[in-house]
Amino acid sequence: MANHKSAKKRILVTAKKNAVNIARRSQVKTFTKKAVKAIDSGDKAAAVAATRTAESKIMKSAGKVMPKKRAARKVSRLVKKVNKMA
C-alpha cells in the first residue's frame, strides 16, 4: 500500500483516468455497434448519420485509448461499408 503522499495521489489520479478511459472505450464500442446496425438495416441516411457520429467518437479516442492506426482502420472499414450501400 502507498505510504507517501505522492504515491497516494498517483493512486487517486490513476483511478480517475482509468474510469475515463473505460467510459471512452465503451462509448466507441456503442457508437460503432449503432453504426453497423444502421448499415445492416439498409437505411442509407441513418447509416451515414450513425457512421459520422461513430467516426467522431473513434477519432477523439485515437491516441488516448487506442492507437491512431487502429482508429483510422475502424473508421475506414465503417465508411467502406456505407459506400457499398449505394
PDB file of N, CA, C and O in Angstrom:
ATOM      1  N   MET A   1       0.843  -1.188   0.000  1.00  0.00           N
ATOM      2  CA  MET A   1       0.000   0.000   0.000  1.00  0.00           C
ATOM      3  C   MET A   1       0.877   1.237   0.000  1.00  0.00           C
ATOM      4  O   MET A   1       2.010   1.209   0.481  1.00  0.00           O
ATOM      5  N   ALA A   2       0.348   2.319  -0.541  1.00  0.00           N
ATOM      6  CA  ALA A   2       1.109   3.563  -0.649  1.00  0.00           C
ATOM      7  C   ALA A   2       1.306   4.210   0.723  1.00  0.00           C
ATOM      8  O   ALA A   2       0.377   4.296   1.526  1.00  0.00           O
ATOM      9  N   ASN A   3       2.529   4.660   0.971  1.00  0.00           N
ATOM     10  CA  ASN A   3       2.844   5.319   2.233  1.00  0.00           C
ATOM     11  C   ASN A   3       3.126   6.808   2.059  1.00  0.00           C
ATOM     12  O   ASN A   3       2.923   7.596   2.983  1.00  0.00           O
ATOM     13  N   HIS A   4       3.591   7.186   0.879  1.00  0.00           N
ATOM     14  CA  HIS A   4       3.927   8.590   0.627  1.00  0.00           C
ATOM     15  C   HIS A   4       2.719   9.326   0.070  1.00  0.00           C
ATOM     16  O   HIS A   4       1.842   8.739  -0.564  1.00  0.00           O
ATOM     17  N   LYS A   5       2.701  10.626   0.323  1.00  0.00           N
ATOM     18  CA  LYS A   5       1.594  11.456  -0.147  1.00  0.00           C
ATOM     19  C   LYS A   5       1.496  11.405  -1.676  1.00  0.00           C
ATOM     20  O   LYS A   5       0.401  11.305  -2.230  1.00  0.00           O
ATOM     21  N   SER A   6       2.642  11.473  -2.349  1.00  0.00           N
ATOM     22  CA  SER A   6       2.648  11.465  -3.818  1.00  0.00           C
ATOM     23  C   SER A   6       2.150  10.124  -4.358  1.00  0.00           C
ATOM     24  O   SER A   6       1.461  10.086  -5.377  1.00  0.00           O
ATOM     25  N   ALA A   7       2.488   9.041  -3.692  1.00  0.00           N
ATOM     26  CA  ALA A   7       2.035   7.718  -4.124  1.00  0.00           C
ATOM     27  C   ALA A   7       0.524   7.587  -3.948  1.00  0.00           C
ATOM     28  O   ALA A   7      -0.157   6.997  -4.787  1.00  0.00           O
ATOM     29  N   LYS A   8       0.004   8.139  -2.851  1.00  0.00           N
ATOM     30  CA  LYS A   8      -1.446   8.112  -2.623  1.00  0.00           C
ATOM     31  C   LYS A   8      -2.171   8.920  -3.693  1.00  0.00           C
ATOM     32  O   LYS A   8      -3.237   8.526  -4.167  1.00  0.00           O
ATOM     33  N   LYS A   9      -1.576  10.066  -4.070  1.00  0.00           N
ATOM     34  CA  LYS A   9      -2.171  10.904  -5.107  1.00  0.00           C
ATOM     35  C   LYS A   9      -2.169  10.158  -6.449  1.00  0.00           C
ATOM     36  O   LYS A   9      -3.145  10.209  -7.197  1.00  0.00           O
ATOM     37  N   ARG A  10      -1.064   9.467  -6.742  1.00  0.00           N
ATOM     38  CA  ARG A  10      -0.981   8.726  -8.004  1.00  0.00           C
ATOM     39  C   ARG A  10      -2.085   7.666  -8.080  1.00  0.00           C
ATOM     40  O   ARG A  10      -2.656   7.440  -9.147  1.00  0.00           O
ATOM     41  N   ILE A  11      -2.380   7.027  -6.966  1.00  0.00           N
ATOM     42  CA  ILE A  11      -3.447   6.015  -6.938  1.00  0.00           C
ATOM     43  C   ILE A  11      -4.787   6.656  -7.286  1.00  0.00           C
ATOM     44  O   ILE A  11      -5.561   6.094  -8.061  1.00  0.00           O
ATOM     45  N   LEU A  12      -5.063   7.827  -6.720  1.00  0.00           N
ATOM     46  CA  LEU A  12      -6.330   8.528  -6.988  1.00  0.00           C
ATOM     47  C   LEU A  12      -6.421   8.976  -8.448  1.00  0.00           C
ATOM     48  O   LEU A  12      -7.444   8.791  -9.108  1.00  0.00           O
ATOM     49  N   VAL A  13      -5.324   9.572  -8.936  1.00  0.00           N
ATOM     50  CA  VAL A  13      -5.305  10.074 -10.310  1.00  0.00           C
ATOM     51  C   VAL A  13      -5.446   8.921 -11.303  1.00  0.00           C
ATOM     52  O   VAL A  13      -6.167   9.032 -12.295  1.00  0.00           O
ATOM     53  N   THR A  14      -4.758   7.824 -11.032  1.00  0.00           N
ATOM     54  CA  THR A  14      -4.838   6.661 -11.915  1.00  0.00           C
ATOM     55  C   THR A  14      -6.250   6.091 -11.951  1.00  0.00           C
ATOM     56  O   THR A  14      -6.737   5.688 -13.008  1.00  0.00           O
ATOM     57  N   ALA A  15      -6.899   6.060 -10.801  1.00  0.00           N
ATOM     58  CA  ALA A  15      -8.273   5.551 -10.752  1.00  0.00           C
ATOM     59  C   ALA A  15      -9.208   6.421 -11.586  1.00  0.00           C
ATOM     60  O   ALA A  15     -10.069   5.902 -12.295  1.00  0.00           O
ATOM     61  N   LYS A  16      -9.043   7.753 -11.506  1.00  0.00           N
ATOM     62  CA  LYS A  16      -9.870   8.667 -12.307  1.00  0.00           C
ATOM     63  C   LYS A  16      -9.624   8.463 -13.792  1.00  0.00           C
ATOM     64  O   LYS A  16     -10.568   8.367 -14.577  1.00  0.00           O
ATOM     65  N   LYS A  17      -8.351   8.398 -14.177  1.00  0.00           N
ATOM     66  CA  LYS A  17      -8.003   8.218 -15.590  1.00  0.00           C
ATOM     67  C   LYS A  17      -8.539   6.893 -16.107  1.00  0.00           C
ATOM     68  O   LYS A  17      -9.027   6.805 -17.234  1.00  0.00           O
ATOM     69  N   ASN A  18      -8.444   5.863 -15.273  1.00  0.00           N
ATOM     70  CA  ASN A  18      -8.928   4.545 -15.652  1.00  0.00           C
ATOM     71  C   ASN A  18     -10.425   4.586 -15.925  1.00  0.00           C
ATOM     72  O   ASN A  18     -10.899   4.008 -16.903  1.00  0.00           O
ATOM     73  N   ALA A  19     -11.165   5.267 -15.065  1.00  0.00           N
ATOM     74  CA  ALA A  19     -12.621   5.376 -15.246  1.00  0.00           C
ATOM     75  C   ALA A  19     -12.958   6.108 -16.540  1.00  0.00           C
ATOM     76  O   ALA A  19     -13.863   5.701 -17.268  1.00  0.00           O
ATOM     77  N   VAL A  20     -12.236   7.184 -16.825  1.00  0.00           N
ATOM     78  CA  VAL A  20     -12.462   7.960 -18.051  1.00  0.00           C
ATOM     79  C   VAL A  20     -12.157   7.112 -19.278  1.00  0.00           C
ATOM     80  O   VAL A  20     -12.914   7.119 -20.248  1.00  0.00           O
ATOM     81  N   ASN A  21     -11.041   6.380 -19.232  1.00  0.00           N
ATOM     82  CA  ASN A  21     -10.651   5.556 -20.373  1.00  0.00           C
ATOM     83  C   ASN A  21     -11.639   4.424 -20.626  1.00  0.00           C
ATOM     84  O   ASN A  21     -11.939   4.106 -21.777  1.00  0.00           O
ATOM     85  N   ILE A  22     -12.143   3.818 -19.561  1.00  0.00           N
ATOM     86  CA  ILE A  22     -13.140   2.748 -19.714  1.00  0.00           C
ATOM     87  C   ILE A  22     -14.412   3.305 -20.348  1.00  0.00           C
ATOM     88  O   ILE A  22     -14.995   2.684 -21.237  1.00  0.00           O
ATOM     89  N   ALA A  23     -14.835   4.480 -19.884  1.00  0.00           N
ATOM     90  CA  ALA A  23     -16.038   5.106 -20.442  1.00  0.00           C
ATOM     91  C   ALA A  23     -15.838   5.442 -21.914  1.00  0.00           C
ATOM     92  O   ALA A  23     -16.735   5.231 -22.730  1.00  0.00           O
ATOM     93  N   ARG A  24     -14.673   5.960 -22.249  1.00  0.00           N
ATOM     94  CA  ARG A  24     -14.372   6.339 -23.630  1.00  0.00           C
ATOM     95  C   ARG A  24     -14.382   5.114 -24.536  1.00  0.00           C
ATOM     96  O   ARG A  24     -14.958   5.136 -25.623  1.00  0.00           O
ATOM     97  N   ARG A  25     -13.734   4.045 -24.074  1.00  0.00           N
ATOM     98  CA  ARG A  25     -13.676   2.800 -24.848  1.00  0.00           C
ATOM     99  C   ARG A  25     -15.075   2.226 -25.056  1.00  0.00           C
ATOM    100  O   ARG A  25     -15.406   1.744 -26.139  1.00  0.00           O
ATOM    101  N   SER A  26     -15.879   2.283 -24.017  1.00  0.00           N
ATOM    102  CA  SER A  26     -17.251   1.777 -24.088  1.00  0.00           C
ATOM    103  C   SER A  26     -18.078   2.593 -25.074  1.00  0.00           C
ATOM    104  O   SER A  26     -18.873   2.045 -25.838  1.00  0.00           O
ATOM    105  N   GLN A  27     -17.881   3.903 -25.049  1.00  0.00           N
ATOM    106  CA  GLN A  27     -18.621   4.782 -25.948  1.00  0.00           C
ATOM    107  C   GLN A  27     -18.271   4.485 -27.406  1.00  0.00           C
ATOM    108  O   GLN A  27     -19.148   4.485 -28.270  1.00  0.00           O
ATOM    109  N   VAL A  28     -17.003   4.236 -27.675  1.00  0.00           N
ATOM    110  CA  VAL A  28     -16.577   3.901 -29.035  1.00  0.00           C
ATOM    111  C   VAL A  28     -17.267   2.621 -29.495  1.00  0.00           C
ATOM    112  O   VAL A  28     -17.773   2.547 -30.614  1.00  0.00           O
ATOM    113  N   LYS A  29     -17.283   1.614 -28.621  1.00  0.00           N
ATOM    114  CA  LYS A  29     -17.922   0.348 -28.979  1.00  0.00           C
ATOM    115  C   LYS A  29     -19.414   0.532 -29.238  1.00  0.00           C
ATOM    116  O   LYS A  29     -19.956  -0.018 -30.197  1.00  0.00           O
ATOM    117  N   THR A  30     -20.073   1.307 -28.382  1.00  0.00           N
ATOM    118  CA  THR A  30     -21.515   1.528 -28.510  1.00  0.00           C
ATOM    119  C   THR A  30     -21.849   2.201 -29.839  1.00  0.00           C
ATOM    120  O   THR A  30     -22.727   1.738 -30.567  1.00  0.00           O
ATOM    121  N   PHE A  31     -21.151   3.294 -30.157  1.00  0.00           N
ATOM    122  CA  PHE A  31     -21.451   4.026 -31.382  1.00  0.00           C
ATOM    123  C   PHE A  31     -21.068   3.228 -32.628  1.00  0.00           C
ATOM    124  O   PHE A  31     -21.710   3.361 -33.670  1.00  0.00           O
ATOM    125  N   THR A  32     -20.028   2.404 -32.527  1.00  0.00           N
ATOM    126  CA  THR A  32     -19.658   1.549 -33.657  1.00  0.00           C
ATOM    127  C   THR A  32     -20.752   0.521 -33.910  1.00  0.00           C
ATOM    128  O   THR A  32     -21.122   0.269 -35.057  1.00  0.00           O
ATOM    129  N   LYS A  33     -21.274  -0.079 -32.828  1.00  0.00           N
ATOM    130  CA  LYS A  33     -22.358  -1.058 -32.974  1.00  0.00           C
ATOM    131  C   LYS A  33     -23.605  -0.411 -33.561  1.00  0.00           C
ATOM    132  O   LYS A  33     -24.286  -1.016 -34.390  1.00  0.00           O
ATOM    133  N   LYS A  34     -23.913   0.823 -33.136  1.00  0.00           N
ATOM    134  CA  LYS A  34     -25.068   1.534 -33.679  1.00  0.00           C
ATOM    135  C   LYS A  34     -24.899   1.775 -35.173  1.00  0.00           C
ATOM    136  O   LYS A  34     -25.849   1.637 -35.943  1.00  0.00           O
ATOM    137  N   ALA A  35     -23.686   2.136 -35.578  1.00  0.00           N
ATOM    138  CA  ALA A  35     -23.421   2.391 -36.998  1.00  0.00           C
ATOM    139  C   ALA A  35     -23.578   1.111 -37.813  1.00  0.00           C
ATOM    140  O   ALA A  35     -24.181   1.127 -38.887  1.00  0.00           O
ATOM    141  N   VAL A  36     -23.045   0.018 -37.312  1.00  0.00           N
ATOM    142  CA  VAL A  36     -23.144  -1.264 -38.022  1.00  0.00           C
ATOM    143  C   VAL A  36     -24.601  -1.701 -38.122  1.00  0.00           C
ATOM    144  O   VAL A  36     -25.031  -2.223 -39.150  1.00  0.00           O
ATOM    145  N   LYS A  37     -25.355  -1.485 -37.047  1.00  0.00           N
ATOM    146  CA  LYS A  37     -26.777  -1.842 -37.049  1.00  0.00           C
ATOM    147  C   LYS A  37     -27.537  -1.011 -38.084  1.00  0.00           C
ATOM    148  O   LYS A  37     -28.406  -1.530 -38.785  1.00  0.00           O
ATOM    149  N   ALA A  38     -27.206   0.284 -38.176  1.00  0.00           N
ATOM    150  CA  ALA A  38     -27.854   1.155 -39.161  1.00  0.00           C
ATOM    151  C   ALA A  38     -27.494   0.728 -40.575  1.00  0.00           C
ATOM    152  O   ALA A  38     -28.333   0.776 -41.474  1.00  0.00           O
ATOM    153  N   ILE A  39     -26.255   0.311 -40.772  1.00  0.00           N
ATOM    154  CA  ILE A  39     -25.824  -0.150 -42.095  1.00  0.00           C
ATOM    155  C   ILE A  39     -26.579  -1.430 -42.470  1.00  0.00           C
ATOM    156  O   ILE A  39     -27.037  -1.583 -43.602  1.00  0.00           O
ATOM    157  N   ASP A  40     -26.701  -2.342 -41.507  1.00  0.00           N
ATOM    158  CA  ASP A  40     -27.398  -3.605 -41.765  1.00  0.00           C
ATOM    159  C   ASP A  40     -28.890  -3.407 -42.020  1.00  0.00           C
ATOM    160  O   ASP A  40     -29.513  -4.210 -42.714  1.00  0.00           O
ATOM    161  N   SER A  41     -29.465  -2.343 -41.463  1.00  0.00           N
ATOM    162  CA  SER A  41     -30.898  -2.088 -41.658  1.00  0.00           C
ATOM    163  C   SER A  41     -31.208  -1.674 -43.097  1.00  0.00           C
ATOM    164  O   SER A  41     -32.324  -1.870 -43.579  1.00  0.00           O
ATOM    165  N   GLY A  42     -30.211  -1.099 -43.780  1.00  0.00           N
ATOM    166  CA  GLY A  42     -30.396  -0.722 -45.177  1.00  0.00           C
ATOM    167  C   GLY A  42     -30.788   0.729 -45.390  1.00  0.00           C
ATOM    168  O   GLY A  42     -30.894   1.170 -46.534  1.00  0.00           O
ATOM    169  N   ASP A  43     -31.004   1.477 -44.332  1.00  0.00           N
ATOM    170  CA  ASP A  43     -31.369   2.888 -44.437  1.00  0.00           C
ATOM    171  C   ASP A  43     -30.097   3.723 -44.567  1.00  0.00           C
ATOM    172  O   ASP A  43     -29.365   3.917 -43.597  1.00  0.00           O
ATOM    173  N   LYS A  44     -29.847   4.210 -45.778  1.00  0.00           N
ATOM    174  CA  LYS A  44     -28.582   4.908 -46.049  1.00  0.00           C
ATOM    175  C   LYS A  44     -28.445   6.194 -45.245  1.00  0.00           C
ATOM    176  O   LYS A  44     -27.360   6.485 -44.743  1.00  0.00           O
ATOM    177  N   ALA A  45     -29.511   6.967 -45.108  1.00  0.00           N
ATOM    178  CA  ALA A  45     -29.437   8.233 -44.370  1.00  0.00           C
ATOM    179  C   ALA A  45     -29.089   7.989 -42.905  1.00  0.00           C
ATOM    180  O   ALA A  45     -28.255   8.693 -42.335  1.00  0.00           O
ATOM    181  N   ALA A  46     -29.727   6.997 -42.301  1.00  0.00           N
ATOM    182  CA  ALA A  46     -29.433   6.665 -40.903  1.00  0.00           C
ATOM    183  C   ALA A  46     -28.019   6.122 -40.768  1.00  0.00           C
ATOM    184  O   ALA A  46     -27.330   6.404 -39.787  1.00  0.00           O
ATOM    185  N   ALA A  47     -27.588   5.342 -41.752  1.00  0.00           N
ATOM    186  CA  ALA A  47     -26.247   4.768 -41.719  1.00  0.00           C
ATOM    187  C   ALA A  47     -25.180   5.851 -41.808  1.00  0.00           C
ATOM    188  O   ALA A  47     -24.166   5.791 -41.112  1.00  0.00           O
ATOM    189  N   VAL A  48     -25.410   6.834 -42.663  1.00  0.00           N
ATOM    190  CA  VAL A  48     -24.447   7.932 -42.812  1.00  0.00           C
ATOM    191  C   VAL A  48     -24.367   8.739 -41.524  1.00  0.00           C
ATOM    192  O   VAL A  48     -23.275   9.086 -41.073  1.00  0.00           O
ATOM    193  N   ALA A  49     -25.510   9.036 -40.934  1.00  0.00           N
ATOM    194  CA  ALA A  49     -25.528   9.814 -39.689  1.00  0.00           C
ATOM    195  C   ALA A  49     -24.850   9.050 -38.549  1.00  0.00           C
ATOM    196  O   ALA A  49     -24.062   9.620 -37.793  1.00  0.00           O
ATOM    197  N   ALA A  50     -25.162   7.755 -38.432  1.00  0.00           N
ATOM    198  CA  ALA A  50     -24.569   6.942 -37.367  1.00  0.00           C
ATOM    199  C   ALA A  50     -23.065   6.785 -37.563  1.00  0.00           C
ATOM    200  O   ALA A  50     -22.298   6.804 -36.600  1.00  0.00           O
ATOM    201  N   THR A  51     -22.654   6.629 -38.815  1.00  0.00           N
ATOM    202  CA  THR A  51     -21.233   6.490 -39.109  1.00  0.00           C
ATOM    203  C   THR A  51     -20.485   7.785 -38.797  1.00  0.00           C
ATOM    204  O   THR A  51     -19.353   7.756 -38.314  1.00  0.00           O
ATOM    205  N   ARG A  52     -21.115   8.900 -39.072  1.00  0.00           N
ATOM    206  CA  ARG A  52     -20.484  10.195 -38.791  1.00  0.00           C
ATOM    207  C   ARG A  52     -20.232  10.374 -37.292  1.00  0.00           C
ATOM    208  O   ARG A  52     -19.153  10.808 -36.886  1.00  0.00           O
ATOM    209  N   THR A  53     -21.228  10.040 -36.477  1.00  0.00           N
ATOM    210  CA  THR A  53     -21.043  10.169 -35.025  1.00  0.00           C
ATOM    211  C   THR A  53     -20.026   9.149 -34.516  1.00  0.00           C
ATOM    212  O   THR A  53     -19.221   9.459 -33.638  1.00  0.00           O
ATOM    213  N   ALA A  54     -20.062   7.933 -35.064  1.00  0.00           N
ATOM    214  CA  ALA A  54     -19.103   6.908 -34.663  1.00  0.00           C
ATOM    215  C   ALA A  54     -17.681   7.341 -35.022  1.00  0.00           C
ATOM    216  O   ALA A  54     -16.746   7.159 -34.243  1.00  0.00           O
ATOM    217  N   GLU A  55     -17.538   7.916 -36.212  1.00  0.00           N
ATOM    218  CA  GLU A  55     -16.225   8.386 -36.656  1.00  0.00           C
ATOM    219  C   GLU A  55     -15.687   9.451 -35.709  1.00  0.00           C
ATOM    220  O   GLU A  55     -14.505   9.443 -35.362  1.00  0.00           O
ATOM    221  N   SER A  56     -16.554  10.363 -35.294  1.00  0.00           N
ATOM    222  CA  SER A  56     -16.163  11.415 -34.367  1.00  0.00           C
ATOM    223  C   SER A  56     -15.668  10.825 -33.048  1.00  0.00           C
ATOM    224  O   SER A  56     -14.617  11.223 -32.546  1.00  0.00           O
ATOM    225  N   LYS A  57     -16.416   9.885 -32.491  1.00  0.00           N
ATOM    226  CA  LYS A  57     -16.044   9.261 -31.216  1.00  0.00           C
ATOM    227  C   LYS A  57     -14.735   8.476 -31.351  1.00  0.00           C
ATOM    228  O   LYS A  57     -13.878   8.528 -30.469  1.00  0.00           O
ATOM    229  N   ILE A  58     -14.594   7.755 -32.454  1.00  0.00           N
ATOM    230  CA  ILE A  58     -13.397   6.940 -32.660  1.00  0.00           C
ATOM    231  C   ILE A  58     -12.159   7.826 -32.772  1.00  0.00           C
ATOM    232  O   ILE A  58     -11.139   7.556 -32.139  1.00  0.00           O
ATOM    233  N   MET A  59     -12.250   8.883 -33.579  1.00  0.00           N
ATOM    234  CA  MET A  59     -11.078   9.731 -33.789  1.00  0.00           C
ATOM    235  C   MET A  59     -10.727  10.547 -32.545  1.00  0.00           C
ATOM    236  O   MET A  59      -9.561  10.883 -32.336  1.00  0.00           O
ATOM    237  N   LYS A  60     -11.730  10.869 -31.717  1.00  0.00           N
ATOM    238  CA  LYS A  60     -11.432  11.560 -30.458  1.00  0.00           C
ATOM    239  C   LYS A  60     -10.687  10.643 -29.497  1.00  0.00           C
ATOM    240  O   LYS A  60      -9.890  11.106 -28.681  1.00  0.00           O
ATOM    241  N   SER A  61     -10.948   9.349 -29.596  1.00  0.00           N
ATOM    242  CA  SER A  61     -10.282   8.410 -28.700  1.00  0.00           C
ATOM    243  C   SER A  61      -8.935   7.951 -29.250  1.00  0.00           C
ATOM    244  O   SER A  61      -8.166   7.298 -28.545  1.00  0.00           O
ATOM    245  N   ALA A  62      -8.646   8.288 -30.505  1.00  0.00           N
ATOM    246  CA  ALA A  62      -7.382   7.877 -31.122  1.00  0.00           C
ATOM    247  C   ALA A  62      -6.209   8.508 -30.382  1.00  0.00           C
ATOM    248  O   ALA A  62      -6.178   9.716 -30.145  1.00  0.00           O
ATOM    249  N   GLY A  63      -5.264   7.681 -30.030  1.00  0.00           N
ATOM    250  CA  GLY A  63      -4.094   8.158 -29.315  1.00  0.00           C
ATOM    251  C   GLY A  63      -4.294   8.222 -27.817  1.00  0.00           C
ATOM    252  O   GLY A  63      -3.341   8.437 -27.067  1.00  0.00           O
ATOM    253  N   LYS A  64      -5.541   8.035 -27.371  1.00  0.00           N
ATOM    254  CA  LYS A  64      -5.821   8.062 -25.936  1.00  0.00           C
ATOM    255  C   LYS A  64      -6.083   6.642 -25.438  1.00  0.00           C
ATOM    256  O   LYS A  64      -5.370   6.149 -24.564  1.00  0.00           O
ATOM    257  N   VAL A  65      -7.098   5.987 -25.990  1.00  0.00           N
ATOM    258  CA  VAL A  65      -7.425   4.630 -25.548  1.00  0.00           C
ATOM    259  C   VAL A  65      -7.150   3.585 -26.624  1.00  0.00           C
ATOM    260  O   VAL A  65      -7.268   2.386 -26.370  1.00  0.00           O
ATOM    261  N   MET A  66      -6.786   4.028 -27.812  1.00  0.00           N
ATOM    262  CA  MET A  66      -6.403   3.092 -28.865  1.00  0.00           C
ATOM    263  C   MET A  66      -5.386   3.770 -29.774  1.00  0.00           C
ATOM    264  O   MET A  66      -5.361   4.996 -29.879  1.00  0.00           O
ATOM    265  N   PRO A  67      -4.553   2.975 -30.429  1.00  0.00           N
ATOM    266  CA  PRO A  67      -3.576   3.557 -31.345  1.00  0.00           C
ATOM    267  C   PRO A  67      -4.261   4.271 -32.512  1.00  0.00           C
ATOM    268  O   PRO A  67      -5.362   3.897 -32.917  1.00  0.00           O
ATOM    269  N   LYS A  68      -3.608   5.287 -33.042  1.00  0.00           N
ATOM    270  CA  LYS A  68      -4.180   6.096 -34.120  1.00  0.00           C
ATOM    271  C   LYS A  68      -4.465   5.260 -35.363  1.00  0.00           C
ATOM    272  O   LYS A  68      -5.474   5.463 -36.039  1.00  0.00           O
ATOM    273  N   LYS A  69      -3.582   4.328 -35.657  1.00  0.00           N
ATOM    274  CA  LYS A  69      -3.778   3.498 -36.852  1.00  0.00           C
ATOM    275  C   LYS A  69      -4.987   2.581 -36.714  1.00  0.00           C
ATOM    276  O   LYS A  69      -5.701   2.342 -37.688  1.00  0.00           O
ATOM    277  N   ARG A  70      -5.221   2.067 -35.509  1.00  0.00           N
ATOM    278  CA  ARG A  70      -6.391   1.218 -35.288  1.00  0.00           C
ATOM    279  C   ARG A  70      -7.666   2.029 -35.461  1.00  0.00           C
ATOM    280  O   ARG A  70      -8.645   1.551 -36.035  1.00  0.00           O
ATOM    281  N   ALA A  71      -7.645   3.275 -34.953  1.00  0.00           N
ATOM    282  CA  ALA A  71      -8.811   4.152 -35.093  1.00  0.00           C
ATOM    283  C   ALA A  71      -9.078   4.435 -36.568  1.00  0.00           C
ATOM    284  O   ALA A  71     -10.222   4.384 -37.019  1.00  0.00           O
ATOM    285  N   ALA A  72      -8.022   4.733 -37.313  1.00  0.00           N
ATOM    286  CA  ALA A  72      -8.167   5.018 -38.743  1.00  0.00           C
ATOM    287  C   ALA A  72      -8.720   3.795 -39.479  1.00  0.00           C
ATOM    288  O   ALA A  72      -9.553   3.922 -40.376  1.00  0.00           O
ATOM    289  N   ARG A  73      -8.247   2.619 -39.088  1.00  0.00           N
ATOM    290  CA  ARG A  73      -8.712   1.381 -39.724  1.00  0.00           C
ATOM    291  C   ARG A  73     -10.197   1.139 -39.445  1.00  0.00           C
ATOM    292  O   ARG A  73     -10.939   0.738 -40.342  1.00  0.00           O
ATOM    293  N   LYS A  74     -10.632   1.380 -38.203  1.00  0.00           N
ATOM    294  CA  LYS A  74     -12.039   1.211 -37.850  1.00  0.00           C
ATOM    295  C   LYS A  74     -12.924   2.152 -38.658  1.00  0.00           C
ATOM    296  O   LYS A  74     -13.956   1.741 -39.190  1.00  0.00           O
ATOM    297  N   VAL A  75     -12.515   3.421 -38.749  1.00  0.00           N
ATOM    298  CA  VAL A  75     -13.282   4.419 -39.495  1.00  0.00           C
ATOM    299  C   VAL A  75     -13.330   4.030 -40.965  1.00  0.00           C
ATOM    300  O   VAL A  75     -14.384   4.102 -41.598  1.00  0.00           O
ATOM    301  N   SER A  76     -12.201   3.622 -41.500  1.00  0.00           N
ATOM    302  CA  SER A  76     -12.116   3.250 -42.906  1.00  0.00           C
ATOM    303  C   SER A  76     -13.069   2.105 -43.231  1.00  0.00           C
ATOM    304  O   SER A  76     -13.748   2.128 -44.257  1.00  0.00           O
ATOM    305  N   ARG A  77     -13.117   1.106 -42.355  1.00  0.00           N
ATOM    306  CA  ARG A  77     -13.986  -0.048 -42.597  1.00  0.00           C
ATOM    307  C   ARG A  77     -15.464   0.327 -42.511  1.00  0.00           C
ATOM    308  O   ARG A  77     -16.285  -0.174 -43.280  1.00  0.00           O
ATOM    309  N   LEU A  78     -15.797   1.216 -41.567  1.00  0.00           N
ATOM    310  CA  LEU A  78     -17.180   1.668 -41.467  1.00  0.00           C
ATOM    311  C   LEU A  78     -17.600   2.425 -42.723  1.00  0.00           C
ATOM    312  O   LEU A  78     -18.662   2.173 -43.291  1.00  0.00           O
ATOM    313  N   VAL A  79     -16.748   3.357 -43.146  1.00  0.00           N
ATOM    314  CA  VAL A  79     -17.071   4.185 -44.323  1.00  0.00           C
ATOM    315  C   VAL A  79     -17.175   3.309 -45.565  1.00  0.00           C
ATOM    316  O   VAL A  79     -18.024   3.541 -46.426  1.00  0.00           O
ATOM    317  N   LYS A  80     -16.312   2.304 -45.654  1.00  0.00           N
ATOM    318  CA  LYS A  80     -16.354   1.388 -46.799  1.00  0.00           C
ATOM    319  C   LYS A  80     -17.681   0.644 -46.856  1.00  0.00           C
ATOM    320  O   LYS A  80     -18.244   0.446 -47.933  1.00  0.00           O
ATOM    321  N   LYS A  81     -18.185   0.229 -45.678  1.00  0.00           N
ATOM    322  CA  LYS A  81     -19.489  -0.453 -45.628  1.00  0.00           C
ATOM    323  C   LYS A  81     -20.613   0.470 -46.065  1.00  0.00           C
ATOM    324  O   LYS A  81     -21.523   0.051 -46.780  1.00  0.00           O
ATOM    325  N   VAL A  82     -20.553   1.734 -45.634  1.00  0.00           N
ATOM    326  CA  VAL A  82     -21.585   2.702 -46.014  1.00  0.00           C
ATOM    327  C   VAL A  82     -21.546   2.937 -47.516  1.00  0.00           C
ATOM    328  O   VAL A  82     -22.592   2.989 -48.163  1.00  0.00           O
ATOM    329  N   ASN A  83     -20.361   3.078 -48.072  1.00  0.00           N
ATOM    330  CA  ASN A  83     -20.233   3.341 -49.504  1.00  0.00           C
ATOM    331  C   ASN A  83     -20.703   2.156 -50.351  1.00  0.00           C
ATOM    332  O   ASN A  83     -21.150   2.348 -51.482  1.00  0.00           O
ATOM    333  N   LYS A  84     -20.606   0.942 -49.823  1.00  0.00           N
ATOM    334  CA  LYS A  84     -21.088  -0.232 -50.554  1.00  0.00           C
ATOM    335  C   LYS A  84     -22.610  -0.237 -50.677  1.00  0.00           C
ATOM    336  O   LYS A  84     -23.169  -0.889 -51.558  1.00  0.00           O
ATOM    337  N   MET A  85     -23.282   0.507 -49.771  1.00  0.00           N
ATOM    338  CA  MET A  85     -24.747   0.540 -49.778  1.00  0.00           C
ATOM    339  C   MET A  85     -25.293   1.193 -51.037  1.00  0.00           C
ATOM    340  O   MET A  85     -26.392   0.849 -51.471  1.00  0.00           O
ATOM    341  N   ALA A  86     -24.572   2.110 -51.626  1.00  0.00           N
ATOM    342  CA  ALA A  86     -25.075   2.881 -52.774  1.00  0.00           C
ATOM    343  C   ALA A  86     -25.291   2.027 -54.003  1.00  0.00           C
ATOM    344  O   ALA A  86     -25.710   2.535 -55.042  1.00  0.00           O
TER     345      ALA A  86
END
